[in-house]
Amino acid sequence: MVASLGEASGFVPYTAYCAKSSYMEEHPDLIQAFTNALQKGMDYVNSHTPEEIAKVIQPQFEETDLDTITTIVARYYDQKTWKENLIFEEDSFLLLQDILMEAGELENYVPYEELVTTEYAEAAAQ
């Protein structure tokens, strides 16, 4: 490995999901439960060792031996890749849009306030 994209770029919001406003209004409990489950995963990776994490996720990577998975997880762990919460900050939103613009996948920037809701992540982080 020559360089880590995540380490060089900052927090890229890989764990983000989209839902229509109408769906969120009709199913706030479901949205909160889903967000709570994701936060539980964040809590787990931030409170366990790379070895423990590797053992838990190994069944998802049957073709990869435990030592390799542990090495990969340790790299993420050492780089502090995982945030403590799922709150989608404006800086991360702008970084994601910059990446999409450079890739030619986005024509115009979208205002953070128009597209991002953090209330569920904030509640899950409590």
Secondary structure per residue as TSV (DSSP state, phi and psi in degrees):
chain	resnum	aa	ss	phi	psi
A	1	M	-	360.0	129.5
A	2	V	-	-88.5	-45.7
A	3	A	-	-154.4	158.2
A	4	S	-	-102.4	119.0
A	5	L	H	-59.1	-45.5
A	6	G	H	-62.4	-40.0
A	7	E	H	-68.9	-34.8
A	8	A	H	-79.9	-27.9
A	9	S	H	-100.1	-23.7
A	10	G	-	104.2	-172.5
A	11	F	-	-73.3	110.0
A	12	V	-	-94.7	127.0
A	13	P	-	-75.5	78.4
A	14	Y	-	-68.8	-35.9
A	15	T	S	-96.2	88.7
A	16	A	-	-139.2	148.6
A	17	Y	-	-138.2	158.6
A	18	C	-	-116.8	145.4
A	19	A	-	-151.3	146.8
A	20	K	-	-66.4	148.3
A	21	S	H	-56.3	-41.0
A	22	S	H	-63.1	-38.2
A	23	Y	H	-66.7	-41.9
A	24	M	H	-64.3	-37.4
A	25	E	H	-69.2	-34.9
A	26	E	H	-82.1	-24.6
A	27	H	-	-133.5	50.7
A	28	P	H	-62.1	-33.5
A	29	D	H	-66.5	-38.3
A	30	L	H	-67.8	-43.4
A	31	I	H	-61.2	-42.8
A	32	Q	H	-66.2	-42.0
A	33	A	H	-62.4	-42.8
A	34	F	H	-62.8	-44.3
A	35	T	H	-65.1	-39.8
A	36	N	H	-60.9	-39.2
A	37	A	H	-64.9	-42.3
A	38	L	H	-63.8	-40.1
A	39	Q	H	-64.4	-36.4
A	40	K	H	-60.7	-39.4
A	41	G	H	-64.4	-41.5
A	42	M	H	-62.5	-42.6
A	43	D	H	-60.3	-39.8
A	44	Y	H	-63.6	-50.7
A	45	V	H	-67.8	-23.7
A	46	N	H	-87.2	-5.1
A	47	S	H	-123.9	9.6
A	48	H	S	-130.1	159.5
A	49	T	-	-77.9	160.5
A	50	P	H	-56.0	-35.7
A	51	E	H	-64.4	-43.7
A	52	E	H	-65.4	-43.2
A	53	I	H	-62.8	-44.9
A	54	A	H	-59.1	-42.3
A	55	K	H	-62.9	-37.9
A	56	V	H	-69.6	-40.4
A	57	I	H	-89.6	-9.7
A	58	Q	G	-52.2	-40.5
A	59	P	G	-58.7	-22.3
A	60	Q	G	-79.2	-11.6
A	61	F	G	-131.3	60.3
A	62	E	T	-56.2	-31.1
A	63	E	T	-80.1	-4.7
A	64	T	S	-114.8	133.0
A	65	D	-	-73.3	158.0
A	66	L	H	-59.7	-39.3
A	67	D	H	-61.7	-40.4
A	68	T	H	-67.0	-44.0
A	69	I	H	-61.3	-42.8
A	70	T	H	-61.5	-41.6
A	71	T	H	-61.4	-44.0
A	72	I	H	-65.4	-46.5
A	73	V	H	-63.2	-40.4
A	74	A	H	-62.1	-36.6
A	75	R	H	-62.5	-47.7
A	76	Y	H	-60.7	-43.1
A	77	Y	H	-61.1	-49.2
A	78	D	H	-65.3	-31.2
A	79	Q	T	-83.7	-2.6
A	80	K	T	56.1	45.5
A	81	T	-	-64.1	-36.8
A	82	W	S	-87.0	127.6
A	83	K	-	-73.4	173.6
A	84	E	S	-86.4	-18.7
A	85	N	S	-145.0	177.0
A	86	L	-	-103.1	12.1
A	87	I	-	-66.0	121.8
A	88	F	-	-86.8	92.8
A	89	E	-	-73.1	157.3
A	90	E	H	-61.3	-39.1
A	91	D	H	-59.8	-41.4
A	92	S	H	-68.0	-37.1
A	93	F	H	-63.3	-43.3
A	94	L	H	-66.2	-39.1
A	95	L	H	-61.3	-44.6
A	96	L	H	-61.3	-43.4
A	97	Q	H	-65.1	-37.8
A	98	D	H	-59.7	-43.6
A	99	I	H	-62.5	-44.7
A	100	L	H	-66.3	-37.1
A	101	M	H	-65.1	-47.6
A	102	E	H	-62.7	-29.6
A	103	A	T	-84.0	-5.3
A	104	G	T	77.3	18.6
A	105	E	-	-97.8	-5.9
A	106	L	-	-137.7	130.2
A	107	E	S	-91.2	-34.0
A	108	N	S	-138.9	146.4
A	109	Y	-	-71.3	147.5
A	110	V	-	-112.6	133.6
A	111	P	-	-61.4	133.6
A	112	Y	H	-51.5	-47.1
A	113	E	H	-63.4	-24.4
A	114	E	H	-83.3	-19.7
A	115	L	H	-121.1	-22.3
A	116	V	-	-108.8	133.2
A	117	T	-	-120.5	124.9
A	118	T	-	-109.3	-0.4
A	119	E	H	-59.2	-37.6
A	120	Y	H	-71.5	-41.3
A	121	A	H	-66.8	-37.9
A	122	E	H	-63.9	-42.6
A	123	A	H	-65.7	-39.6
A	124	A	H	-66.5	-30.7
A	125	A	H	-75.6	-13.3
A	126	Q	-	-65.7	360.0
